[in-house]
């Protein structure tokens, strides 16, 4: 996921040097980028080569990037984030048969960090909490259910007796998500300068990461996620061309 995101209702501020470097890496994954690629691209965003070099070194020291023979690649933490980002910007939906994934917490007495890690994992798998300890979502995604191996959970695939559209509206703030997406698209149309376009793309992909990726049957009319995805994918191709230029 591209980093350094401002509030969607404001014009985006340029990203920091570190966020720019990581955004370039995330946007062009899985291709490695060399120091020369990053320095040239940094100048396009008005970042001096020395500043890019320092930002890259710090990202390596923190484990966000790793250096290989052919250039820099994403570190483990950003690889997980990139996988989540990629899920949001490609079509991962399969035909929905009306069933739902469900995960129920059955172990108590866990530490705060353990509870937080579980919530993060379930959120990354795009489940929503129906009530404390009960998480669910439509079973329409092709991605593996890695959370199902967690020993504190019992997991099921089941049908909901409640109207599925009402349940989806209860679990996710769909109108608010759509309103923010429309604001982001409007800001993207206004963005002209390279640094502003990169920051606007950052906001788009971050918002896409929170898309619940529901079946079309459960979405409001004129759901803007596909338009937002298309805009980001076009920019991703633009970004790849930019870093390979020269």
N, C-alpha and C positions, 0 to 999 in steps of 0.2 A: 504494500500500500504506500502511496506517495505521502510524504510527511510534511509537517509544517503548515497546517491548514488553519485558515481564519474562519470566523463565523460566516455562514452563508449569506447573511443579509448585508454584509459589508463588501466593498471592493477588496480583492485579495492583495495583501502586501507581498512583496517579493520574498521568496524563500531564502533562508540562510544558506551559506555555502555548504554546510554539512547536509541540509535537507535537499539542496539541489543535487549534490552528488548521489545521495541515496535514491532520489527520485529518478535520476537518469538510469541508475542501476536497476531499479524496480521496473521502470518503463521499458527497458530493452532486454530484460531477462528472457531467455536463458543465455543470450550472447554475452561473453565476457567483454569488459571494456579495459583498454590499456590506460596508462597514465596520460599518454598523448591524446587519446579520445576524450578523456575527462577534462584535460586542460583546454583543448579546443572548444569543447561544448561550454565550459565555464565562461570563456570569454564571450560567447554568444549571449550569455546571461549577465554580462558585465561583472564577472568575478575574476579577479586576477589569478594567473597560474599559481603563484605562491600560496594564495589563500586556498585554492583547490587542493594543492598538495598537502597542506596542513590538515584540511578537513578530511581528506581521504585517509591520511595516516591515523587520525584519531578514530575514524570509523573502523579501521582494521584493528587498532588497539582494543576497542570496545567489543569486537567480535561481530559487528554488523556487516563487515566485508572480510573476505579472505583473499590473499594474493596467491595466484597460481602462475604457472609458466606462461600462460597465454593472456594474463591480465588479472583483473579483479572480478570476483564473483560474490554473490550474496552469502552472508553467514547464515547459520542455522535459524536464528530468530527471524531474520528477514525472509528467509526461504518460506517459513510457515506463513508469514504475513503475505508474501507474494502468492502463495497457493490460495489463500483466502481471497485475495484481490482477483486472481485469475478466474476463480469460480464466479465472481460477481460480474465479470465483463465478457463471459462467454456463455453460450447456451448450455446449461447443465440440466435442463428440465427433461424429464421423461414423462410419458403419458400417465396421468394420475387416475388411480382406480378408486379414489375416495378414502383410502386408508391413511392413518396418521402414525408417525413415530411418537413414542412416549418413553420418557426416562423418569423413574421415580427414585428419589434418594431414600435408602433404607438403613443407612448407618448414621448414628448420632454421635455427638461428642467429638467432632472433628475440630481442628484448629482453624483460626481465621484464615491463614494462608491456604490451607487445604480447601476450605469452602470457596475462597476467591478463585483458586485455580480451576475448580470444577465449574463454577459459573462461567469463567472465561472459555473453557472448552465447549460447554454447551452453547454459549453465544456464538462461538466460531462455527459451530455446526448449524447455526441459524435456528435453534430451538428457542422458544419463548416460555416464560414461566407462567403457567396457568394459575397456580397457587403455590405456596411455599413448598419446595421439594418436588413439585410435579412439573415437568417440562414436556413440551410437545410441538409438533409442526406437521404439515402434510408430508406424506412419504412420496415426494415427487422428484427428489434429487438423486443423481447418479453417484454422488460422492459416497465413499465408505462411511459407515457409522462407527468411527474409531472410539467414540465415547462409550460404546456398549461394552467394552472390555474393562471399564472402571469398576472395581469391586464394591464400591459404595452405591452402585445403581442397580436397579432391575429395569430392563428395557423390553418394550413390546411394540408390535405393529397391530393396530386395532382400528376399528371404525368408530367415529363419534356419533352419538345419538343426537347431539345438538346440531342445529343447522350450521353447516361448515362455514358459510359466509359470516354469520353472526359470530362464530368462534374466532375466525380470523380477525374480524374487527375488534374483538375483545383483546386479542393477543398483541396486535401491532397497530400503531397510530398511522394507518395508511393514508388518510387525507393530509396529515401533516408532512409525511414523507414525500407525497406527490407535490405539495406546495413548495417544499424546499428544492426539489429537483427542478421545478420550473424556474425558480429564482437562479439556480446554478446555470441552467441553460441560457437564461437571459444574460447573465454575467459573462458567460463564455462567448456569446455573440458580440459583446462589447469589447472583449479583450483584444488588444492589438500588439502591444509590446511583448517581446519574447518572455521576459520575466513574469509579466502579468498572465500570459497564456499558460506558463508552467504552473503558476500558483492556482489559476482557475481549474486546470486539469487535476491538480492535487485535491481540490475540494470535490470535484466530480467523483473521482475514484474512491475517496473516503466515504462519500455518501452511498455510492454503489455497494460498498462493503457492508452497509447496514440494510441493504435490500433483502427482505425475507425470502425472495425467490419463490413466491407462491404460485400455485397453478393458476392459469388464466381465469378459470371459473370463479376464483375467489377474489379477484382484483377489481377495484373500481374501474369505471369506464375511463378511457383516455389515460391509462397508467403510463407515466413518462419514462419508465426505466429503460426501455429499449432505445429510445432516442438518446438518453444520457449515455448508455453503453456505446452506441454507434459513434457519438461525438468523441468519447475517450479513445476508442479503438483507432479512429482516424488520426487522432493526435499521437497515439503511440507509434504509428507508422511514420509520422512526421518526425518524431523524436529519434527513431532508429536511423532515419536518413541524416538527421543533423549530426549525431555523434560519429557517424561513419564518413562524414564529409571531409574532404581535404586530404 
